[in-house]
């Protein structure tokens, strides 16, 4: 895919600094809650011959149970129906915050109770970490 990017706007207090070119132009925001964790989500999708393809998802998660990276990992393993023992993740650093990533998703704890989860497709896997690292607390939310 192209190295060009575009900004993704602000989502629940976080500025999405880049969205890879090629990611669909249809953007939808959703709010939901699962197991006492509130999600504010933005999806980028495109129309395909078979319907729609979601290319990129950014979730801002807020909940008391998200106390550290281990708790976030356990929560997301359950939410995404992953076996935590089999889920092969690599550590990465997002500013001062530790995070975990695989080929199609990255997540980190911003502070106790607040986390960000970025998911993409294998087509945009090379852009996953640059996109995740571009997400910063919005200046007006500090």
CNS distance restraints for C-alpha pairs under 8 A (distance, minus, plus):
assign (resid   1 and name CA) (resid  21 and name CA) 7.55 0.50 0.50
assign (resid   1 and name CA) (resid  22 and name CA) 6.83 0.50 0.50
assign (resid   1 and name CA) (resid 123 and name CA) 7.45 0.50 0.50
assign (resid   1 and name CA) (resid 124 and name CA) 7.04 0.50 0.50
assign (resid   2 and name CA) (resid  20 and name CA) 7.38 0.50 0.50
assign (resid   2 and name CA) (resid  21 and name CA) 6.14 0.50 0.50
assign (resid   2 and name CA) (resid  22 and name CA) 7.17 0.50 0.50
assign (resid   3 and name CA) (resid  20 and name CA) 7.12 0.50 0.50
assign (resid   3 and name CA) (resid  21 and name CA) 7.31 0.50 0.50
assign (resid   4 and name CA) (resid  20 and name CA) 6.30 0.50 0.50
assign (resid   4 and name CA) (resid  21 and name CA) 5.56 0.50 0.50
assign (resid   5 and name CA) (resid  18 and name CA) 5.57 0.50 0.50
assign (resid   5 and name CA) (resid  19 and name CA) 5.36 0.50 0.50
assign (resid   5 and name CA) (resid  20 and name CA) 4.43 0.50 0.50
assign (resid   5 and name CA) (resid  21 and name CA) 5.02 0.50 0.50
assign (resid   6 and name CA) (resid  17 and name CA) 7.58 0.50 0.50
assign (resid   6 and name CA) (resid  18 and name CA) 5.14 0.50 0.50
assign (resid   6 and name CA) (resid  19 and name CA) 5.16 0.50 0.50
assign (resid   6 and name CA) (resid  20 and name CA) 6.46 0.50 0.50
assign (resid   6 and name CA) (resid  21 and name CA) 6.69 0.50 0.50
assign (resid   7 and name CA) (resid  16 and name CA) 6.19 0.50 0.50
assign (resid   7 and name CA) (resid  17 and name CA) 4.88 0.50 0.50
assign (resid   7 and name CA) (resid  18 and name CA) 4.33 0.50 0.50
assign (resid   7 and name CA) (resid  19 and name CA) 5.74 0.50 0.50
assign (resid   8 and name CA) (resid  15 and name CA) 7.32 0.50 0.50
assign (resid   8 and name CA) (resid  16 and name CA) 4.77 0.50 0.50
assign (resid   8 and name CA) (resid  17 and name CA) 6.06 0.50 0.50
assign (resid   8 and name CA) (resid  18 and name CA) 5.78 0.50 0.50
assign (resid   8 and name CA) (resid  19 and name CA) 5.72 0.50 0.50
assign (resid   9 and name CA) (resid  15 and name CA) 5.76 0.50 0.50
assign (resid   9 and name CA) (resid  16 and name CA) 5.49 0.50 0.50
assign (resid   9 and name CA) (resid  17 and name CA) 7.27 0.50 0.50
assign (resid  10 and name CA) (resid  14 and name CA) 5.34 0.50 0.50
assign (resid  10 and name CA) (resid  15 and name CA) 4.31 0.50 0.50
assign (resid  10 and name CA) (resid  16 and name CA) 5.99 0.50 0.50
assign (resid  10 and name CA) (resid 138 and name CA) 7.14 0.50 0.50
assign (resid  11 and name CA) (resid  15 and name CA) 6.42 0.50 0.50
assign (resid  11 and name CA) (resid  16 and name CA) 7.41 0.50 0.50
assign (resid  11 and name CA) (resid  40 and name CA) 7.27 0.50 0.50
assign (resid  11 and name CA) (resid  41 and name CA) 7.51 0.50 0.50
assign (resid  11 and name CA) (resid  42 and name CA) 7.38 0.50 0.50
assign (resid  11 and name CA) (resid  60 and name CA) 7.50 0.50 0.50
assign (resid  12 and name CA) (resid  40 and name CA) 6.54 0.50 0.50
assign (resid  12 and name CA) (resid  60 and name CA) 6.77 0.50 0.50
assign (resid  13 and name CA) (resid 137 and name CA) 5.95 0.50 0.50
assign (resid  13 and name CA) (resid 138 and name CA) 5.36 0.50 0.50
assign (resid  13 and name CA) (resid 140 and name CA) 7.77 0.50 0.50
assign (resid  13 and name CA) (resid 141 and name CA) 5.55 0.50 0.50
assign (resid  14 and name CA) (resid 135 and name CA) 6.38 0.50 0.50
assign (resid  14 and name CA) (resid 136 and name CA) 5.44 0.50 0.50
assign (resid  14 and name CA) (resid 137 and name CA) 4.35 0.50 0.50
assign (resid  14 and name CA) (resid 138 and name CA) 4.76 0.50 0.50
assign (resid  14 and name CA) (resid 141 and name CA) 7.96 0.50 0.50
assign (resid  15 and name CA) (resid 134 and name CA) 7.92 0.50 0.50
assign (resid  15 and name CA) (resid 135 and name CA) 5.53 0.50 0.50
assign (resid  15 and name CA) (resid 136 and name CA) 5.37 0.50 0.50
assign (resid  15 and name CA) (resid 137 and name CA) 6.06 0.50 0.50
assign (resid  15 and name CA) (resid 138 and name CA) 5.07 0.50 0.50
assign (resid  16 and name CA) (resid 131 and name CA) 7.70 0.50 0.50
assign (resid  16 and name CA) (resid 134 and name CA) 6.06 0.50 0.50
assign (resid  16 and name CA) (resid 135 and name CA) 4.50 0.50 0.50
assign (resid  16 and name CA) (resid 136 and name CA) 6.80 0.50 0.50
assign (resid  17 and name CA) (resid 131 and name CA) 7.27 0.50 0.50
assign (resid  17 and name CA) (resid 134 and name CA) 4.64 0.50 0.50
assign (resid  17 and name CA) (resid 135 and name CA) 5.63 0.50 0.50
assign (resid  17 and name CA) (resid 136 and name CA) 7.53 0.50 0.50
assign (resid  18 and name CA) (resid 130 and name CA) 7.89 0.50 0.50
assign (resid  18 and name CA) (resid 131 and name CA) 5.59 0.50 0.50
assign (resid  18 and name CA) (resid 134 and name CA) 5.99 0.50 0.50
assign (resid  18 and name CA) (resid 135 and name CA) 7.78 0.50 0.50
assign (resid  19 and name CA) (resid  23 and name CA) 7.13 0.50 0.50
assign (resid  19 and name CA) (resid 131 and name CA) 6.25 0.50 0.50
assign (resid  20 and name CA) (resid 124 and name CA) 7.65 0.50 0.50
assign (resid  20 and name CA) (resid 127 and name CA) 6.64 0.50 0.50
assign (resid  20 and name CA) (resid 131 and name CA) 7.49 0.50 0.50
assign (resid  23 and name CA) (resid  44 and name CA) 6.55 0.50 0.50
assign (resid  23 and name CA) (resid  45 and name CA) 6.87 0.50 0.50
assign (resid  23 and name CA) (resid  46 and name CA) 7.39 0.50 0.50
assign (resid  23 and name CA) (resid  55 and name CA) 5.59 0.50 0.50
assign (resid  23 and name CA) (resid  56 and name CA) 6.92 0.50 0.50
assign (resid  23 and name CA) (resid 124 and name CA) 7.95 0.50 0.50
assign (resid  24 and name CA) (resid  44 and name CA) 5.34 0.50 0.50
assign (resid  24 and name CA) (resid  45 and name CA) 4.39 0.50 0.50
assign (resid  24 and name CA) (resid  46 and name CA) 4.23 0.50 0.50
assign (resid  24 and name CA) (resid  47 and name CA) 7.83 0.50 0.50
assign (resid  24 and name CA) (resid  54 and name CA) 7.55 0.50 0.50
assign (resid  24 and name CA) (resid  55 and name CA) 6.43 0.50 0.50
assign (resid  25 and name CA) (resid  44 and name CA) 6.28 0.50 0.50
assign (resid  25 and name CA) (resid  45 and name CA) 6.41 0.50 0.50
assign (resid  25 and name CA) (resid  46 and name CA) 6.37 0.50 0.50
assign (resid  26 and name CA) (resid  43 and name CA) 7.98 0.50 0.50
assign (resid  26 and name CA) (resid  44 and name CA) 5.58 0.50 0.50
assign (resid  26 and name CA) (resid  45 and name CA) 5.21 0.50 0.50
assign (resid  26 and name CA) (resid  46 and name CA) 6.01 0.50 0.50
assign (resid  27 and name CA) (resid  42 and name CA) 6.86 0.50 0.50
assign (resid  27 and name CA) (resid  43 and name CA) 5.57 0.50 0.50
assign (resid  27 and name CA) (resid  44 and name CA) 4.66 0.50 0.50
assign (resid  27 and name CA) (resid  45 and name CA) 6.52 0.50 0.50
assign (resid  28 and name CA) (resid  42 and name CA) 5.62 0.50 0.50
assign (resid  28 and name CA) (resid  43 and name CA) 5.25 0.50 0.50
assign (resid  28 and name CA) (resid  44 and name CA) 6.76 0.50 0.50
assign (resid  29 and name CA) (resid  40 and name CA) 7.36 0.50 0.50
assign (resid  29 and name CA) (resid  41 and name CA) 5.49 0.50 0.50
assign (resid  29 and name CA) (resid  42 and name CA) 4.42 0.50 0.50
assign (resid  29 and name CA) (resid  43 and name CA) 6.43 0.50 0.50
assign (resid  30 and name CA) (resid  39 and name CA) 7.88 0.50 0.50
assign (resid  30 and name CA) (resid  40 and name CA) 5.91 0.50 0.50
assign (resid  30 and name CA) (resid  41 and name CA) 5.07 0.50 0.50
assign (resid  30 and name CA) (resid  42 and name CA) 6.42 0.50 0.50
assign (resid  31 and name CA) (resid  38 and name CA) 7.39 0.50 0.50
assign (resid  31 and name CA) (resid  39 and name CA) 5.59 0.50 0.50
assign (resid  31 and name CA) (resid  40 and name CA) 4.62 0.50 0.50
assign (resid  31 and name CA) (resid  41 and name CA) 6.23 0.50 0.50
assign (resid  32 and name CA) (resid  38 and name CA) 5.95 0.50 0.50
assign (resid  32 and name CA) (resid  39 and name CA) 5.23 0.50 0.50
assign (resid  32 and name CA) (resid  40 and name CA) 6.75 0.50 0.50
assign (resid  33 and name CA) (resid  37 and name CA) 5.47 0.50 0.50
assign (resid  33 and name CA) (resid  38 and name CA) 4.30 0.50 0.50
assign (resid  33 and name CA) (resid  39 and name CA) 5.70 0.50 0.50
assign (resid  34 and name CA) (resid  38 and name CA) 6.58 0.50 0.50
assign (resid  34 and name CA) (resid  39 and name CA) 7.71 0.50 0.50
assign (resid  36 and name CA) (resid  63 and name CA) 6.35 0.50 0.50
assign (resid  36 and name CA) (resid  64 and name CA) 7.98 0.50 0.50
assign (resid  36 and name CA) (resid  65 and name CA) 7.96 0.50 0.50
assign (resid  37 and name CA) (resid  61 and name CA) 6.42 0.50 0.50
assign (resid  37 and name CA) (resid  62 and name CA) 5.57 0.50 0.50
assign (resid  37 and name CA) (resid  63 and name CA) 4.47 0.50 0.50
assign (resid  37 and name CA) (resid  64 and name CA) 7.57 0.50 0.50
assign (resid  37 and name CA) (resid  65 and name CA) 7.64 0.50 0.50
assign (resid  38 and name CA) (resid  61 and name CA) 5.61 0.50 0.50
assign (resid  38 and name CA) (resid  62 and name CA) 5.15 0.50 0.50
assign (resid  38 and name CA) (resid  63 and name CA) 6.28 0.50 0.50
assign (resid  39 and name CA) (resid  59 and name CA) 6.08 0.50 0.50
assign (resid  39 and name CA) (resid  60 and name CA) 5.69 0.50 0.50
assign (resid  39 and name CA) (resid  61 and name CA) 4.76 0.50 0.50
assign (resid  39 and name CA) (resid  62 and name CA) 6.67 0.50 0.50
assign (resid  40 and name CA) (resid  59 and name CA) 5.62 0.50 0.50
assign (resid  40 and name CA) (resid  60 and name CA) 5.21 0.50 0.50
assign (resid  40 and name CA) (resid  61 and name CA) 6.64 0.50 0.50
assign (resid  41 and name CA) (resid  57 and name CA) 6.94 0.50 0.50
assign (resid  41 and name CA) (resid  58 and name CA) 5.57 0.50 0.50
assign (resid  41 and name CA) (resid  59 and name CA) 4.34 0.50 0.50
assign (resid  41 and name CA) (resid  60 and name CA) 6.36 0.50 0.50
assign (resid  42 and name CA) (resid  57 and name CA) 5.72 0.50 0.50
assign (resid  42 and name CA) (resid  58 and name CA) 5.34 0.50 0.50
assign (resid  42 and name CA) (resid  59 and name CA) 6.62 0.50 0.50
assign (resid  43 and name CA) (resid  54 and name CA) 6.68 0.50 0.50
assign (resid  43 and name CA) (resid  55 and name CA) 7.65 0.50 0.50
assign (resid  43 and name CA) (resid  56 and name CA) 5.84 0.50 0.50
assign (resid  43 and name CA) (resid  57 and name CA) 4.58 0.50 0.50
assign (resid  43 and name CA) (resid  58 and name CA) 6.69 0.50 0.50
assign (resid  44 and name CA) (resid  54 and name CA) 5.86 0.50 0.50
assign (resid  44 and name CA) (resid  55 and name CA) 5.76 0.50 0.50
assign (resid  44 and name CA) (resid  56 and name CA) 5.22 0.50 0.50
assign (resid  44 and name CA) (resid  57 and name CA) 6.50 0.50 0.50
assign (resid  45 and name CA) (resid  52 and name CA) 6.50 0.50 0.50
assign (resid  45 and name CA) (resid  53 and name CA) 5.35 0.50 0.50
assign (resid  45 and name CA) (resid  54 and name CA) 4.13 0.50 0.50
assign (resid  45 and name CA) (resid  55 and name CA) 5.36 0.50 0.50
assign (resid  45 and name CA) (resid  56 and name CA) 7.09 0.50 0.50
assign (resid  46 and name CA) (resid  52 and name CA) 5.55 0.50 0.50
assign (resid  46 and name CA) (resid  53 and name CA) 5.43 0.50 0.50
assign (resid  46 and name CA) (resid  54 and name CA) 6.64 0.50 0.50
assign (resid  46 and name CA) (resid  55 and name CA) 7.42 0.50 0.50
assign (resid  47 and name CA) (resid  51 and name CA) 5.78 0.50 0.50
assign (resid  47 and name CA) (resid  52 and name CA) 4.38 0.50 0.50
assign (resid  47 and name CA) (resid  53 and name CA) 6.31 0.50 0.50
assign (resid  48 and name CA) (resid  52 and name CA) 5.32 0.50 0.50
assign (resid  48 and name CA) (resid  53 and name CA) 6.52 0.50 0.50
assign (resid  54 and name CA) (resid 120 and name CA) 7.90 0.50 0.50
assign (resid  54 and name CA) (resid 121 and name CA) 7.98 0.50 0.50
assign (resid  55 and name CA) (resid 120 and name CA) 5.51 0.50 0.50
assign (resid  55 and name CA) (resid 121 and name CA) 5.77 0.50 0.50
assign (resid  55 and name CA) (resid 124 and name CA) 7.59 0.50 0.50
assign (resid  56 and name CA) (resid 118 and name CA) 7.42 0.50 0.50
assign (resid  56 and name CA) (resid 119 and name CA) 5.75 0.50 0.50
assign (resid  56 and name CA) (resid 120 and name CA) 4.45 0.50 0.50
assign (resid  56 and name CA) (resid 121 and name CA) 7.05 0.50 0.50
assign (resid  57 and name CA) (resid 118 and name CA) 5.72 0.50 0.50
assign (resid  57 and name CA) (resid 119 and name CA) 5.09 0.50 0.50
assign (resid  57 and name CA) (resid 120 and name CA) 6.36 0.50 0.50
assign (resid  58 and name CA) (resid 116 and name CA) 7.24 0.50 0.50
assign (resid  58 and name CA) (resid 117 and name CA) 5.87 0.50 0.50
assign (resid  58 and name CA) (resid 118 and name CA) 4.58 0.50 0.50
assign (resid  58 and name CA) (resid 119 and name CA) 6.52 0.50 0.50
assign (resid  59 and name CA) (resid 116 and name CA) 5.68 0.50 0.50
assign (resid  59 and name CA) (resid 117 and name CA) 5.09 0.50 0.50
assign (resid  59 and name CA) (resid 118 and name CA) 6.39 0.50 0.50
assign (resid  60 and name CA) (resid 114 and name CA) 7.30 0.50 0.50
assign (resid  60 and name CA) (resid 115 and name CA) 5.94 0.50 0.50
assign (resid  60 and name CA) (resid 116 and name CA) 4.65 0.50 0.50
assign (resid  60 and name CA) (resid 117 and name CA) 6.57 0.50 0.50
assign (resid  61 and name CA) (resid 113 and name CA) 7.85 0.50 0.50
assign (resid  61 and name CA) (resid 114 and name CA) 5.69 0.50 0.50
assign (resid  61 and name CA) (resid 115 and name CA) 5.08 0.50 0.50
assign (resid  61 and name CA) (resid 116 and name CA) 5.98 0.50 0.50
assign (resid  61 and name CA) (resid 117 and name CA) 7.63 0.50 0.50
assign (resid  62 and name CA) (resid  66 and name CA) 7.47 0.50 0.50
assign (resid  62 and name CA) (resid 113 and name CA) 5.38 0.50 0.50
assign (resid  62 and name CA) (resid 114 and name CA) 4.70 0.50 0.50
assign (resid  62 and name CA) (resid 115 and name CA) 6.60 0.50 0.50
assign (resid  63 and name CA) (resid 113 and name CA) 4.90 0.50 0.50
assign (resid  63 and name CA) (resid 114 and name CA) 6.71 0.50 0.50
assign (resid  64 and name CA) (resid 112 and name CA) 7.52 0.50 0.50
assign (resid  64 and name CA) (resid 113 and name CA) 4.99 0.50 0.50
assign (resid  65 and name CA) (resid  71 and name CA) 6.96 0.50 0.50
assign (resid  65 and name CA) (resid 113 and name CA) 6.70 0.50 0.50
assign (resid  66 and name CA) (resid  71 and name CA) 5.54 0.50 0.50
assign (resid  66 and name CA) (resid  72 and name CA) 5.31 0.50 0.50
assign (resid  66 and name CA) (resid  75 and name CA) 7.86 0.50 0.50
assign (resid  66 and name CA) (resid 109 and name CA) 7.78 0.50 0.50
assign (resid  66 and name CA) (resid 112 and name CA) 5.96 0.50 0.50
assign (resid  66 and name CA) (resid 113 and name CA) 4.76 0.50 0.50
assign (resid  66 and name CA) (resid 114 and name CA) 6.80 0.50 0.50
assign (resid  66 and name CA) (resid 115 and name CA) 7.51 0.50 0.50
assign (resid  67 and name CA) (resid  71 and name CA) 6.12 0.50 0.50
assign (resid  67 and name CA) (resid  72 and name CA) 7.38 0.50 0.50
assign (resid  67 and name CA) (resid 111 and name CA) 7.86 0.50 0.50
assign (resid  67 and name CA) (resid 112 and name CA) 4.55 0.50 0.50
assign (resid  67 and name CA) (resid 113 and name CA) 5.77 0.50 0.50
assign (resid  68 and name CA) (resid  72 and name CA) 6.30 0.50 0.50
assign (resid  68 and name CA) (resid 109 and name CA) 6.63 0.50 0.50
assign (resid  68 and name CA) (resid 111 and name CA) 7.92 0.50 0.50
assign (resid  68 and name CA) (resid 112 and name CA) 6.13 0.50 0.50
assign (resid  69 and name CA) (resid  73 and name CA) 6.01 0.50 0.50
assign (resid  69 and name CA) (resid  98 and name CA) 7.24 0.50 0.50
assign (resid  69 and name CA) (resid  99 and name CA) 7.14 0.50 0.50
assign (resid  69 and name CA) (resid 108 and name CA) 6.86 0.50 0.50
assign (resid  69 and name CA) (resid 109 and name CA) 5.88 0.50 0.50
assign (resid  70 and name CA) (resid  74 and name CA) 6.17 0.50 0.50
assign (resid  71 and name CA) (resid  75 and name CA) 6.11 0.50 0.50
assign (resid  72 and name CA) (resid  76 and name CA) 6.08 0.50 0.50
assign (resid  72 and name CA) (resid 108 and name CA) 7.86 0.50 0.50
assign (resid  72 and name CA) (resid 109 and name CA) 7.17 0.50 0.50
assign (resid  72 and name CA) (resid 115 and name CA) 7.66 0.50 0.50
assign (resid  73 and name CA) (resid  77 and name CA) 5.99 0.50 0.50
assign (resid  73 and name CA) (resid  84 and name CA) 7.79 0.50 0.50
assign (resid  74 and name CA) (resid  78 and name CA) 6.36 0.50 0.50
assign (resid  74 and name CA) (resid  84 and name CA) 6.88 0.50 0.50
assign (resid  75 and name CA) (resid  79 and name CA) 6.12 0.50 0.50
assign (resid  76 and name CA) (resid  80 and name CA) 5.75 0.50 0.50
assign (resid  76 and name CA) (resid  81 and name CA) 7.94 0.50 0.50
assign (resid  76 and name CA) (resid  82 and name CA) 7.93 0.50 0.50
assign (resid  77 and name CA) (resid  81 and name CA) 5.66 0.50 0.50
assign (resid  77 and name CA) (resid  82 and name CA) 4.63 0.50 0.50
assign (resid  77 and name CA) (resid  83 and name CA) 6.37 0.50 0.50
assign (resid  77 and name CA) (resid  84 and name CA) 5.72 0.50 0.50
assign (resid  77 and name CA) (resid  87 and name CA) 7.99 0.50 0.50
assign (resid  78 and name CA) (resid  82 and name CA) 6.21 0.50 0.50
assign (resid  78 and name CA) (resid  83 and name CA) 7.78 0.50 0.50
assign (resid  82 and name CA) (resid  86 and name CA) 7.62 0.50 0.50
assign (resid  82 and name CA) (resid  87 and name CA) 6.40 0.50 0.50
assign (resid  83 and name CA) (resid  87 and name CA) 5.93 0.50 0.50
assign (resid  88 and name CA) (resid 102 and name CA) 6.68 0.50 0.50
assign (resid  89 and name CA) (resid 100 and name CA) 5.81 0.50 0.50
assign (resid  89 and name CA) (resid 101 and name CA) 5.21 0.50 0.50
assign (resid  89 and name CA) (resid 102 and name CA) 5.02 0.50 0.50
assign (resid  90 and name CA) (resid 100 and name CA) 5.42 0.50 0.50
assign (resid  90 and name CA) (resid 101 and name CA) 5.23 0.50 0.50
assign (resid  90 and name CA) (resid 102 and name CA) 6.29 0.50 0.50
assign (resid  91 and name CA) (resid  98 and name CA) 7.11 0.50 0.50
assign (resid  91 and name CA) (resid  99 and name CA) 5.68 0.50 0.50
assign (resid  91 and name CA) (resid 100 and name CA) 4.55 0.50 0.50
assign (resid  91 and name CA) (resid 101 and name CA) 6.41 0.50 0.50
assign (resid  92 and name CA) (resid  98 and name CA) 6.18 0.50 0.50
assign (resid  92 and name CA) (resid  99 and name CA) 5.12 0.50 0.50
assign (resid  92 and name CA) (resid 100 and name CA) 5.79 0.50 0.50
assign (resid  92 and name CA) (resid 101 and name CA) 7.04 0.50 0.50
assign (resid  93 and name CA) (resid  97 and name CA) 5.94 0.50 0.50
assign (resid  93 and name CA) (resid  98 and name CA) 4.82 0.50 0.50
assign (resid  93 and name CA) (resid  99 and name CA) 5.73 0.50 0.50
assign (resid  94 and name CA) (resid  98 and name CA) 6.08 0.50 0.50
assign (resid  94 and name CA) (resid  99 and name CA) 6.51 0.50 0.50
assign (resid  94 and name CA) (resid 108 and name CA) 7.22 0.50 0.50
assign (resid  94 and name CA) (resid 133 and name CA) 6.08 0.50 0.50
assign (resid  97 and name CA) (resid 108 and name CA) 6.57 0.50 0.50
assign (resid  97 and name CA) (resid 109 and name CA) 6.22 0.50 0.50
assign (resid  97 and name CA) (resid 110 and name CA) 5.98 0.50 0.50
assign (resid  97 and name CA) (resid 111 and name CA) 7.84 0.50 0.50
assign (resid  98 and name CA) (resid 108 and name CA) 5.97 0.50 0.50
assign (resid  98 and name CA) (resid 109 and name CA) 6.82 0.50 0.50
assign (resid  99 and name CA) (resid 106 and name CA) 7.10 0.50 0.50
assign (resid  99 and name CA) (resid 107 and name CA) 5.51 0.50 0.50
assign (resid  99 and name CA) (resid 108 and name CA) 4.03 0.50 0.50
assign (resid  99 and name CA) (resid 109 and name CA) 6.77 0.50 0.50
assign (resid 100 and name CA) (resid 106 and name CA) 5.72 0.50 0.50
assign (resid 100 and name CA) (resid 107 and name CA) 5.58 0.50 0.50
assign (resid 100 and name CA) (resid 108 and name CA) 6.44 0.50 0.50
assign (resid 101 and name CA) (resid 105 and name CA) 5.63 0.50 0.50
assign (resid 101 and name CA) (resid 106 and name CA) 4.14 0.50 0.50
assign (resid 101 and name CA) (resid 107 and name CA) 6.46 0.50 0.50
assign (resid 102 and name CA) (resid 106 and name CA) 6.56 0.50 0.50
assign (resid 103 and name CA) (resid 122 and name CA) 7.03 0.50 0.50
assign (resid 103 and name CA) (resid 125 and name CA) 5.92 0.50 0.50
assign (resid 103 and name CA) (resid 128 and name CA) 7.88 0.50 0.50
assign (resid 104 and name CA) (resid 119 and name CA) 5.65 0.50 0.50
assign (resid 104 and name CA) (resid 120 and name CA) 5.17 0.50 0.50
assign (resid 104 and name CA) (resid 121 and name CA) 5.80 0.50 0.50
assign (resid 104 and name CA) (resid 122 and name CA) 6.09 0.50 0.50
assign (resid 104 and name CA) (resid 124 and name CA) 8.00 0.50 0.50
assign (resid 104 and name CA) (resid 125 and name CA) 5.59 0.50 0.50
assign (resid 104 and name CA) (resid 128 and name CA) 6.77 0.50 0.50
assign (resid 105 and name CA) (resid 117 and name CA) 7.13 0.50 0.50
assign (resid 105 and name CA) (resid 118 and name CA) 5.39 0.50 0.50
assign (resid 105 and name CA) (resid 119 and name CA) 4.22 0.50 0.50
assign (resid 105 and name CA) (resid 120 and name CA) 6.26 0.50 0.50
assign (resid 105 and name CA) (resid 128 and name CA) 6.90 0.50 0.50
assign (resid 106 and name CA) (resid 117 and name CA) 5.83 0.50 0.50
assign (resid 106 and name CA) (resid 118 and name CA) 5.26 0.50 0.50
assign (resid 106 and name CA) (resid 119 and name CA) 6.63 0.50 0.50
assign (resid 106 and name CA) (resid 128 and name CA) 7.27 0.50 0.50
assign (resid 106 and name CA) (resid 129 and name CA) 7.13 0.50 0.50
assign (resid 106 and name CA) (resid 132 and name CA) 6.83 0.50 0.50
assign (resid 107 and name CA) (resid 115 and name CA) 7.17 0.50 0.50
assign (resid 107 and name CA) (resid 116 and name CA) 5.52 0.50 0.50
assign (resid 107 and name CA) (resid 117 and name CA) 4.28 0.50 0.50
assign (resid 107 and name CA) (resid 118 and name CA) 6.23 0.50 0.50
assign (resid 108 and name CA) (resid 115 and name CA) 5.67 0.50 0.50
assign (resid 108 and name CA) (resid 116 and name CA) 5.71 0.50 0.50
assign (resid 108 and name CA) (resid 117 and name CA) 6.85 0.50 0.50
assign (resid 109 and name CA) (resid 113 and name CA) 7.91 0.50 0.50
assign (resid 109 and name CA) (resid 114 and name CA) 6.14 0.50 0.50
assign (resid 109 and name CA) (resid 115 and name CA) 4.31 0.50 0.50
assign (resid 109 and name CA) (resid 116 and name CA) 6.68 0.50 0.50
assign (resid 110 and name CA) (resid 114 and name CA) 5.56 0.50 0.50
assign (resid 110 and name CA) (resid 115 and name CA) 5.15 0.50 0.50
assign (resid 110 and name CA) (resid 116 and name CA) 7.17 0.50 0.50
assign (resid 111 and name CA) (resid 115 and name CA) 7.00 0.50 0.50
assign (resid 118 and name CA) (resid 128 and name CA) 7.59 0.50 0.50
assign (resid 118 and name CA) (resid 132 and name CA) 6.34 0.50 0.50
assign (resid 119 and name CA) (resid 128 and name CA) 7.56 0.50 0.50
assign (resid 120 and name CA) (resid 124 and name CA) 6.23 0.50 0.50
assign (resid 120 and name CA) (resid 125 and name CA) 6.61 0.50 0.50
assign (resid 120 and name CA) (resid 128 and name CA) 6.82 0.50 0.50
assign (resid 121 and name CA) (resid 125 and name CA) 6.25 0.50 0.50
assign (resid 124 and name CA) (resid 128 and name CA) 6.63 0.50 0.50
assign (resid 127 and name CA) (resid 131 and name CA) 5.93 0.50 0.50
assign (resid 128 and name CA) (resid 132 and name CA) 6.10 0.50 0.50
assign (resid 129 and name CA) (resid 133 and name CA) 5.89 0.50 0.50
assign (resid 130 and name CA) (resid 134 and name CA) 6.14 0.50 0.50
assign (resid 131 and name CA) (resid 135 and name CA) 6.89 0.50 0.50
assign (resid 137 and name CA) (resid 141 and name CA) 6.74 0.50 0.50
assign (resid 137 and name CA) (resid 142 and name CA) 7.13 0.50 0.50
assign (resid 138 and name CA) (resid 142 and name CA) 6.98 0.50 0.50
